[in-house]
Amino acid sequence: MTCRTIMNPDPPVLLATETVGEALNRLLTRRYLALPVVDDDRRYIGLFAKSRLFGLMLPSIVALEDMLPKIAHLTDLAYLSDDLDDLRERFARFRDRPVAKYADPEAPTLRPESPLMEAILLVFRTRNFVPVVEPQSRRLVGVVSTWDILAKLQPER
């Protein structure tokens, strides 16, 4: 069995030209944790996740932590103001920028012919969904989500 057999072929997406503010509204109204970002030809650009929104409000050094020794990781941000007005002000700096600028092109993807077990492994690791991308065209052709996989576990009726 392949991803093509269980994927959602028409997932919700963000267009590359939509703003970070529009992305936030979509995530909130639909209660999504992330959405694929595509261009006008539905070519996959990357994944825009709620964690990216949080990252935009944290000091930029946090984005570099993976490259730093553990001892250099921030553990106390008490020196930053944390009231809602300050957070809204930080967010306002990014609100009108295109979401494509913040999409993660390194997020895992699957091919339509990827084996089902590979999809299960990636969904297990991401705890959400994985975009399915046609390798030659880079077009988004679907997503495999937790719900797509779990629904297949139900007996056929």
C-alpha positions as a Markdown table, in Angstrom:
| # | Residue | x | y | z |
|---|---|---|---|---|
| 1 | Met | 0.0 | 0.0 | 0.0 |
| 2 | Thr | 1.3 | 3.5 | -0.8 |
| 3 | Cys | 0.6 | 7.0 | 0.4 |
| 4 | Arg | -1.6 | 7.6 | -2.7 |
| 5 | Thr | -4.1 | 5.1 | -1.4 |
| 6 | Ile | -4.7 | 6.8 | 2.0 |
| 7 | Met | -3.8 | 10.5 | 1.5 |
| 8 | Asn | -6.2 | 13.4 | 1.4 |
| 9 | Pro | -5.8 | 14.6 | -2.2 |
| 10 | Asp | -7.3 | 18.0 | -1.5 |
| 11 | Pro | -5.8 | 19.3 | 1.7 |
| 12 | Pro | -6.2 | 22.9 | 2.9 |
| 13 | Val | -3.1 | 25.0 | 2.0 |
| 14 | Leu | -1.7 | 28.5 | 2.4 |
| 15 | Leu | -0.7 | 30.4 | -0.7 |
| 16 | Ala | 2.8 | 31.7 | -0.7 |
| 17 | Thr | 1.5 | 35.3 | -1.0 |
| 18 | Glu | -0.8 | 35.1 | 2.0 |
| 19 | Thr | 0.5 | 36.9 | 5.0 |
| 20 | Val | 1.6 | 35.6 | 8.4 |
| 21 | Gly | -1.5 | 37.2 | 9.9 |
| 22 | Glu | -3.8 | 35.4 | 7.4 |
| 23 | Ala | -2.0 | 32.2 | 8.3 |
| 24 | Leu | -2.6 | 32.7 | 12.0 |
| 25 | Asn | -6.3 | 33.3 | 11.3 |
| 26 | Arg | -6.5 | 30.1 | 9.3 |
| 27 | Leu | -4.7 | 28.1 | 11.9 |
| 28 | Leu | -7.0 | 29.5 | 14.6 |
| 29 | Thr | -10.3 | 29.2 | 12.9 |
| 30 | Arg | -9.6 | 25.6 | 11.7 |
| 31 | Arg | -7.6 | 24.5 | 14.8 |
| 32 | Tyr | -4.7 | 23.4 | 12.5 |
| 33 | Leu | -1.2 | 22.9 | 13.9 |
| 34 | Ala | 0.4 | 23.5 | 10.5 |
| 35 | Leu | -0.4 | 23.9 | 6.8 |
| 36 | Pro | 1.5 | 23.3 | 3.6 |
| 37 | Val | 2.5 | 26.4 | 1.7 |
| 38 | Val | 2.2 | 26.3 | -2.1 |
| 39 | Asp | 2.7 | 28.7 | -5.0 |
| 40 | Asp | 0.0 | 29.5 | -7.6 |
| 41 | Asp | 0.8 | 26.3 | -9.5 |
| 42 | Arg | 0.5 | 24.3 | -6.3 |
| 43 | Arg | 4.2 | 23.7 | -6.1 |
| 44 | Tyr | 5.2 | 22.9 | -2.6 |
| 45 | Ile | 7.3 | 25.6 | -0.8 |
| 46 | Gly | 7.3 | 24.3 | 2.7 |
| 47 | Leu | 5.4 | 23.8 | 5.9 |
| 48 | Phe | 4.1 | 26.7 | 8.1 |
| 49 | Ala | 3.6 | 25.5 | 11.6 |
| 50 | Lys | 2.3 | 27.0 | 14.9 |
| 51 | Ser | 5.8 | 26.5 | 16.3 |
| 52 | Arg | 7.1 | 29.0 | 13.6 |
| 53 | Leu | 4.7 | 31.6 | 15.0 |
| 54 | Phe | 6.0 | 31.1 | 18.5 |
| 55 | Gly | 9.6 | 31.2 | 17.1 |
| 56 | Leu | 8.9 | 34.6 | 15.6 |
| 57 | Met | 8.2 | 36.0 | 19.0 |
| 58 | Leu | 11.3 | 34.6 | 20.7 |
| 59 | Pro | 14.8 | 36.0 | 20.5 |
| 60 | Ser | 16.4 | 35.1 | 17.2 |
| 61 | Ile | 19.2 | 33.2 | 19.0 |
| 62 | Val | 16.6 | 30.5 | 19.8 |
| 63 | Ala | 16.4 | 29.6 | 16.1 |
| 64 | Leu | 20.2 | 28.8 | 16.2 |
| 65 | Glu | 20.1 | 26.6 | 19.2 |
| 66 | Asp | 20.4 | 23.4 | 17.3 |
| 67 | Met | 23.8 | 24.5 | 16.1 |
| 68 | Leu | 25.0 | 25.5 | 19.5 |
| 69 | Pro | 26.3 | 23.3 | 22.4 |
| 70 | Lys | 23.5 | 22.5 | 24.9 |
| 71 | Ile | 25.2 | 24.7 | 27.5 |
| 72 | Ala | 24.5 | 27.7 | 25.2 |
| 73 | His | 20.7 | 27.1 | 25.0 |
| 74 | Leu | 18.5 | 29.6 | 26.6 |
| 75 | Thr | 16.7 | 28.4 | 29.7 |
| 76 | Asp | 15.5 | 31.6 | 31.3 |
| 77 | Leu | 13.7 | 34.4 | 29.3 |
| 78 | Ala | 12.6 | 36.3 | 32.4 |
| 79 | Tyr | 14.5 | 39.4 | 31.0 |
| 80 | Leu | 11.9 | 39.6 | 28.2 |
| 81 | Ser | 8.6 | 41.3 | 28.7 |
| 82 | Asp | 5.8 | 38.8 | 28.5 |
| 83 | Asp | 2.6 | 40.8 | 28.6 |
| 84 | Leu | 0.1 | 40.4 | 25.8 |
| 85 | Asp | 0.7 | 43.9 | 24.5 |
| 86 | Asp | 4.4 | 43.2 | 24.0 |
| 87 | Leu | 3.6 | 39.8 | 22.3 |
| 88 | Arg | 1.1 | 41.5 | 20.0 |
| 89 | Glu | 3.7 | 44.2 | 19.2 |
| 90 | Arg | 6.3 | 41.5 | 18.3 |
| 91 | Phe | 3.8 | 39.6 | 16.2 |
| 92 | Ala | 2.9 | 42.9 | 14.4 |
| 93 | Arg | 6.4 | 43.1 | 13.0 |
| 94 | Phe | 5.7 | 39.9 | 11.0 |
| 95 | Arg | 1.9 | 40.0 | 10.4 |
| 96 | Asp | 2.0 | 41.5 | 6.9 |
| 97 | Arg | 5.0 | 39.6 | 5.6 |
| 98 | Pro | 4.4 | 36.7 | 3.1 |
| 99 | Val | 4.0 | 33.3 | 4.8 |
| 100 | Ala | 6.3 | 31.8 | 2.2 |
| 101 | Lys | 9.2 | 33.6 | 3.9 |
| 102 | Tyr | 8.6 | 31.5 | 7.0 |
| 103 | Ala | 7.6 | 28.1 | 5.5 |
| 104 | Asp | 10.0 | 25.3 | 6.4 |
| 105 | Pro | 11.3 | 23.7 | 3.2 |
| 106 | Glu | 13.2 | 21.1 | 5.2 |
| 107 | Ala | 10.0 | 19.6 | 6.8 |
| 108 | Pro | 9.7 | 15.9 | 5.9 |
| 109 | Thr | 7.6 | 15.0 | 2.8 |
| 110 | Leu | 6.5 | 11.8 | 1.2 |
| 111 | Arg | 6.1 | 10.8 | -2.5 |
| 112 | Pro | 2.8 | 9.5 | -3.7 |
| 113 | Glu | 4.4 | 6.0 | -4.1 |
| 114 | Ser | 6.1 | 6.1 | -0.7 |
| 115 | Pro | 5.2 | 2.9 | 1.3 |
| 116 | Leu | 2.5 | 3.2 | 3.9 |
| 117 | Met | 4.9 | 2.2 | 6.7 |
| 118 | Glu | 7.2 | 5.2 | 5.8 |
| 119 | Ala | 4.1 | 7.5 | 6.1 |
| 120 | Ile | 3.3 | 6.0 | 9.5 |
| 121 | Leu | 6.8 | 6.5 | 10.7 |
| 122 | Leu | 6.8 | 10.2 | 9.6 |
| 123 | Val | 3.4 | 10.9 | 11.1 |
| 124 | Phe | 4.6 | 9.2 | 14.3 |
| 125 | Arg | 7.6 | 11.5 | 14.4 |
| 126 | Thr | 5.8 | 14.7 | 13.4 |
| 127 | Arg | 2.6 | 13.9 | 15.4 |
| 128 | Asn | 0.5 | 15.7 | 12.8 |
| 129 | Phe | 0.6 | 15.2 | 9.0 |
| 130 | Val | 3.1 | 14.9 | 6.2 |
| 131 | Pro | 2.7 | 16.6 | 2.8 |
| 132 | Val | 2.8 | 14.3 | -0.2 |
| 133 | Val | 4.8 | 15.9 | -3.0 |
| 134 | Glu | 5.4 | 14.8 | -6.6 |
| 135 | Pro | 9.2 | 14.6 | -7.0 |
| 136 | Gln | 9.5 | 15.9 | -10.5 |
| 137 | Ser | 7.1 | 18.8 | -10.5 |
| 138 | Arg | 7.3 | 19.5 | -6.7 |
| 139 | Arg | 3.5 | 19.8 | -6.7 |
| 140 | Leu | 1.6 | 19.1 | -3.6 |
| 141 | Val | -0.7 | 16.2 | -4.4 |
| 142 | Gly | -2.0 | 15.5 | -0.9 |
| 143 | Val | -1.2 | 15.0 | 2.8 |
| 144 | Val | -1.2 | 11.9 | 5.0 |
| 145 | Ser | -2.5 | 12.7 | 8.4 |
| 146 | Thr | -2.9 | 11.0 | 11.7 |
| 147 | Trp | -6.6 | 10.8 | 10.9 |
| 148 | Asp | -6.2 | 9.3 | 7.5 |
| 149 | Ile | -4.1 | 6.5 | 9.0 |
| 150 | Leu | -6.4 | 5.9 | 12.0 |
| 151 | Ala | -9.5 | 5.9 | 9.8 |
| 152 | Lys | -8.0 | 2.9 | 7.8 |
| 153 | Leu | -7.8 | 0.9 | 11.0 |
| 154 | Gln | -11.6 | 0.8 | 11.3 |
| 155 | Pro | -13.3 | -2.3 | 9.8 |
| 156 | Glu | -14.7 | -1.8 | 6.3 |
| 157 | Arg | -18.5 | -1.4 | 6.4 |
